[in-house]
Each structure stands twice: as C-alpha cells, then as structure tokens.
C-alpha cells in the first residue's frame, strides 16, 4: 500500500465508524404509487423505479434485476474482469480504502478524451488482498460507475450519481442507479456507499 493509500484509509476509518452495522428495515415505494414494492432482495426480474424508504431516510432509485444461470460453464458477469482494462484509455487507481479489515474499496479513474467525462470514476468492492479489477466479495461480484456532479453550479462537487452492479454469485444480477450527496474525496464517497448499503441491503458488507 502506498503512503497516499494509507492516508486515505486513515481518513476513512473514523468516518466509516459512524455507519450502523445492521441494515435497517427498508421498503420500496413505486414511482407511480400503488402501495409498496417490498424489499430490494424480494424484487423479481424486471425494472423498478421509485424510492427506497429506510426510517426517516429516502432514496430515489432505479433497479434492474436480471436472472442469471450461475451453473453455466462460462459466465461473463462471474468470470470476466470487472472493468475492461485493455483500452486506449487505461484505468489508473487513485485510492484503496479498507473497511472492517476484510473489505477493500478501490477507486479508479480513466483518462478521457473529452473534458466533460473527467469527473467519472470507477470502483470495485472486494475481499482484501484480491486483484481489485478481478475480484469478489465472498461470492458477490461488485462494481460501481460514478459520475461526480456539481448540482448548484458553485464549482464544488456535492453529489455522485452511481451505477452499482451486484452479482450475488448464484442466480441474480442487480444494477442500481442512485444519486447520493457527497463530495469528491474518496473517503467521503466510500462513506456514502457504505451508509447506503447499510441502510438498504443492496450489498451485504457483513463478513
């Protein structure tokens, strides 16, 4: 681990310690009413658009749930690297942040040809010690694409629009689209993700 990565890990530790260890009981509320949609874990294949309400917290999100044949001999979502790395614009790791001793969040940036894409980041969530671009969290395969946003045009990033892909290692792939308030600091991004995962159960971080 480089000195920069160690500094990020030390900065993250006290912040992440504030996150509750147990996921709350959350309920999905469809966009067009009609009652509640149960929990994220109970979603059947298809798309969901609406909110997830966890006590006093509510997140607008969209979820795409896909059935996967985990017994297939060849399965891209399970066997391929999490991101393509052999491109004209390779990924460069910008931070590695440990969480709960056994989990590592790795953040990457890809050199973009267009300036407007400079605020896109990529991330993986893995067992500590694994190759961060080809790894698992237990049986789960997890990756994120993040677009940093300045929503009030003051020149400061205040939100991150996240595409979170979670394959459960068996039969289901879920892709979650959610906007979370945060700044551009890597430890703040990770803190926002951990809090969201803990609140909603999108990803189980209990090891």
C-alpha positions as a Python dict, from the first residue, in 0.01 Angstrom:
ca = {
    (1, 'X'): (0, 0, 0),
    (2, 'X'): (139, 342, -93),
    (3, 'X'): (157, 632, 152),
    (4, 'X'): (-131, 802, -32),
    (5, 'X'): (-350, 493, 5),
    (6, 'X'): (-261, 465, 372),
    (7, 'X'): (-358, 828, 430),
    (8, 'X'): (-695, 770, 263),
    (9, 'X'): (-752, 461, 476),
    (10, 'X'): (-673, 652, 795),
    (11, 'X'): (-905, 934, 695),
    (12, 'X'): (-1184, 688, 620),
    (13, 'X'): (-1165, 495, 946),
    (14, 'X'): (-1332, 746, 1183),
    (15, 'X'): (-1592, 845, 927),
    (16, 'X'): (-1695, 490, 843),
    (17, 'X'): (-1713, 403, 1211),
    (18, 'X'): (-2029, 616, 1232),
    (19, 'X'): (-2214, 389, 989),
    (20, 'X'): (-2460, 145, 1151),
    (21, 'X'): (-2351, -219, 1131),
    (22, 'X'): (-2701, -358, 1080),
    (23, 'X'): (-2917, -277, 779),
    (24, 'X'): (-3246, -113, 864),
    (25, 'X'): (-3580, -248, 752),
    (26, 'X'): (-3641, -66, 423),
    (27, 'X'): (-3942, -58, 195),
    (28, 'X'): (-3963, 8, -178),
    (29, 'X'): (-4222, 262, -289),
    (30, 'X'): (-4303, 256, -664),
    (31, 'X'): (-4283, 582, -857),
    (32, 'X'): (-4650, 587, -954),
    (33, 'X'): (-4797, 481, -620),
    (34, 'X'): (-4996, 163, -583),
    (35, 'X'): (-4862, 66, -243),
    (36, 'X'): (-4517, -65, -156),
    (37, 'X'): (-4295, -299, -351),
    (38, 'X'): (-4143, -496, -63),
    (39, 'X'): (-3767, -513, -17),
    (40, 'X'): (-3483, -491, -268),
    (41, 'X'): (-3398, -856, -201),
    (42, 'X'): (-3751, -963, -296),
    (43, 'X'): (-3755, -796, -638),
    (44, 'X'): (-3833, -1026, -929),
    (45, 'X'): (-3661, -994, -1270),
    (46, 'X'): (-3756, -666, -1434),
    (47, 'X'): (-3723, -297, -1358),
    (48, 'X'): (-3825, -92, -1055),
    (49, 'X'): (-3838, 287, -1039),
    (50, 'X'): (-3927, 479, -725),
    (51, 'X'): (-3789, 525, -375),
    (52, 'X'): (-3648, 308, -101),
    (53, 'X'): (-3756, 433, 242),
    (54, 'X'): (-3547, 340, 547),
    (55, 'X'): (-3693, 506, 853),
    (56, 'X'): (-3652, 880, 804),
    (57, 'X'): (-3422, 833, 504),
    (58, 'X'): (-3548, 807, 147),
    (59, 'X'): (-3350, 749, -173),
    (60, 'X'): (-3483, 787, -527),
    (61, 'X'): (-3351, 499, -735),
    (62, 'X'): (-3400, 264, -1026),
    (63, 'X'): (-3318, -108, -1008),
    (64, 'X'): (-3274, -357, -1291),
    (65, 'X'): (-3299, -719, -1170),
    (66, 'X'): (-3175, -993, -1406),
    (67, 'X'): (-3190, -1371, -1367),
    (68, 'X'): (-2852, -1541, -1414),
    (69, 'X'): (-2770, -1908, -1467),
    (70, 'X'): (-2492, -1945, -1214),
    (71, 'X'): (-2429, -2306, -1321),
    (72, 'X'): (-2319, -2201, -1671),
    (73, 'X'): (-1965, -2312, -1758),
    (74, 'X'): (-1880, -1968, -1898),
    (75, 'X'): (-2040, -1661, -1742),
    (76, 'X'): (-1908, -1314, -1812),
    (77, 'X'): (-2054, -1148, -1503),
    (78, 'X'): (-1872, -1406, -1290),
    (79, 'X'): (-1556, -1483, -1491),
    (80, 'X'): (-1453, -1164, -1670),
    (81, 'X'): (-1258, -875, -1515),
    (82, 'X'): (-1491, -622, -1356),
    (83, 'X'): (-1382, -347, -1596),
    (84, 'X'): (-1215, -354, -1934),
    (85, 'X'): (-854, -251, -1888),
    (86, 'X'): (-709, -301, -2236),
    (87, 'X'): (-832, 17, -2397),
    (88, 'X'): (-679, 333, -2538),
    (89, 'X'): (-757, 498, -2204),
    (90, 'X'): (-644, 263, -1926),
    (91, 'X'): (-770, 274, -1569),
    (92, 'X'): (-545, 431, -1306),
    (93, 'X'): (-601, 351, -939),
    (94, 'X'): (-647, 665, -729),
    (95, 'X'): (-735, 520, -388),
    (96, 'X'): (-765, 194, -193),
    (97, 'X'): (-969, 221, 127),
    (98, 'X'): (-1010, -60, 376),
    (99, 'X'): (-1336, -120, 558),
    (100, 'X'): (-1394, -359, 850),
    (101, 'X'): (-1048, -521, 799),
    (102, 'X'): (-1168, -773, 537),
    (103, 'X'): (-1310, -545, 267),
    (104, 'X'): (-1136, -309, 28),
    (105, 'X'): (-1291, -33, -183),
    (106, 'X'): (-1070, 51, -483),
    (107, 'X'): (-1129, 367, -689),
    (108, 'X'): (-1003, 422, -1042),
    (109, 'X'): (-1000, 700, -1298),
    (110, 'X'): (-982, 655, -1675),
    (111, 'X'): (-812, 921, -1884),
    (112, 'X'): (-1093, 1052, -2102),
    (113, 'X'): (-1070, 1202, -2447),
    (114, 'X'): (-1348, 1450, -2371),
    (115, 'X'): (-1309, 1701, -2083),
    (116, 'X'): (-1672, 1661, -1976),
    (117, 'X'): (-1601, 1298, -1883),
    (118, 'X'): (-1318, 1386, -1644),
    (119, 'X'): (-1548, 1354, -1343),
    (120, 'X'): (-1624, 983, -1396),
    (121, 'X'): (-1479, 730, -1152),
    (122, 'X'): (-1491, 352, -1130),
    (123, 'X'): (-1485, 140, -816),
    (124, 'X'): (-1480, -221, -701),
    (125, 'X'): (-1561, -379, -364),
    (126, 'X'): (-1355, -689, -286),
    (127, 'X'): (-1212, -917, -25),
    (128, 'X'): (-891, -761, 99),
    (129, 'X'): (-585, -882, -94),
    (130, 'X'): (-765, -968, -419),
    (131, 'X'): (-685, -816, -758),
    (132, 'X'): (-911, -508, -741),
    (133, 'X'): (-1011, -538, -1109),
    (134, 'X'): (-1089, -911, -1099),
    (135, 'X'): (-1220, -996, -755),
    (136, 'X'): (-1516, -1095, -541),
    (137, 'X'): (-1667, -1002, -206),
    (138, 'X'): (-1737, -1350, -78),
    (139, 'X'): (-1932, -1487, -374),
    (140, 'X'): (-2056, -1145, -484),
    (141, 'X'): (-1908, -953, -777),
    (142, 'X'): (-1943, -577, -722),
    (143, 'X'): (-1855, -275, -933),
    (144, 'X'): (-1959, 90, -950),
    (145, 'X'): (-1951, 364, -1211),
    (146, 'X'): (-1966, 711, -1058),
    (147, 'X'): (-2037, 1049, -1217),
    (148, 'X'): (-1946, 1336, -987),
    (149, 'X'): (-2186, 1631, -1005),
    (150, 'X'): (-2198, 1996, -903),
    (151, 'X'): (-2574, 2037, -869),
    (152, 'X'): (-2579, 2406, -767),
    (153, 'X'): (-2309, 2535, -1007),
    (154, 'X'): (-2080, 2663, -732),
    (155, 'X'): (-1776, 2477, -864),
    (156, 'X'): (-1783, 2215, -587),
    (157, 'X'): (-1890, 1851, -628),
    (158, 'X'): (-2185, 1780, -399),
    (159, 'X'): (-2343, 1464, -544),
    (160, 'X'): (-2237, 1137, -703),
    (161, 'X'): (-2464, 954, -948),
    (162, 'X'): (-2388, 586, -902),
    (163, 'X'): (-2445, 278, -1115),
    (164, 'X'): (-2395, -13, -875),
    (165, 'X'): (-2375, -365, -1018),
    (166, 'X'): (-2405, -659, -777),
    (167, 'X'): (-2400, -1023, -891),
    (168, 'X'): (-2492, -1249, -598),
    (169, 'X'): (-2270, -1535, -719),
    (170, 'X'): (-2564, -1764, -789),
    (171, 'X'): (-2874, -1658, -976),
    (172, 'X'): (-2927, -1282, -972),
    (173, 'X'): (-2767, -964, -1103),
    (174, 'X'): (-2898, -629, -981),
    (175, 'X'): (-2798, -292, -1125),
    (176, 'X'): (-2894, 2, -903),
    (177, 'X'): (-2895, 365, -1016),
    (178, 'X'): (-2893, 614, -729),
    (179, 'X'): (-2780, 972, -663),
    (180, 'X'): (-2610, 1026, -325),
    (181, 'X'): (-2499, 1350, -157),
    (182, 'X'): (-2120, 1355, -113),
    (183, 'X'): (-1812, 1546, -215),
    (184, 'X'): (-1532, 1418, -440),
    (185, 'X'): (-1299, 1297, -162),
    (186, 'X'): (-1252, 918, -193),
    (187, 'X'): (-1319, 852, 176),
    (188, 'X'): (-1642, 1054, 156),
    (189, 'X'): (-1754, 858, -149),
    (190, 'X'): (-1688, 529, 28),
    (191, 'X'): (-1868, 658, 337),
    (192, 'X'): (-2175, 745, 127),
    (193, 'X'): (-2176, 397, -31),
    (194, 'X'): (-2135, 214, 299),
    (195, 'X'): (-2417, 414, 457),
    (196, 'X'): (-2642, 342, 154),
    (197, 'X'): (-2557, -30, 159),
    (198, 'X'): (-2615, -49, 535),
    (199, 'X'): (-2949, 131, 511),
    (200, 'X'): (-3092, -55, 213),
    (201, 'X'): (-2934, -400, 200),
    (202, 'X'): (-2828, -352, -165),
    (203, 'X'): (-2494, -507, -67),
    (204, 'X'): (-2420, -716, 241),
    (205, 'X'): (-2095, -595, 398),
    (206, 'X'): (-2117, -829, 697),
    (207, 'X'): (-1815, -1063, 676),
}
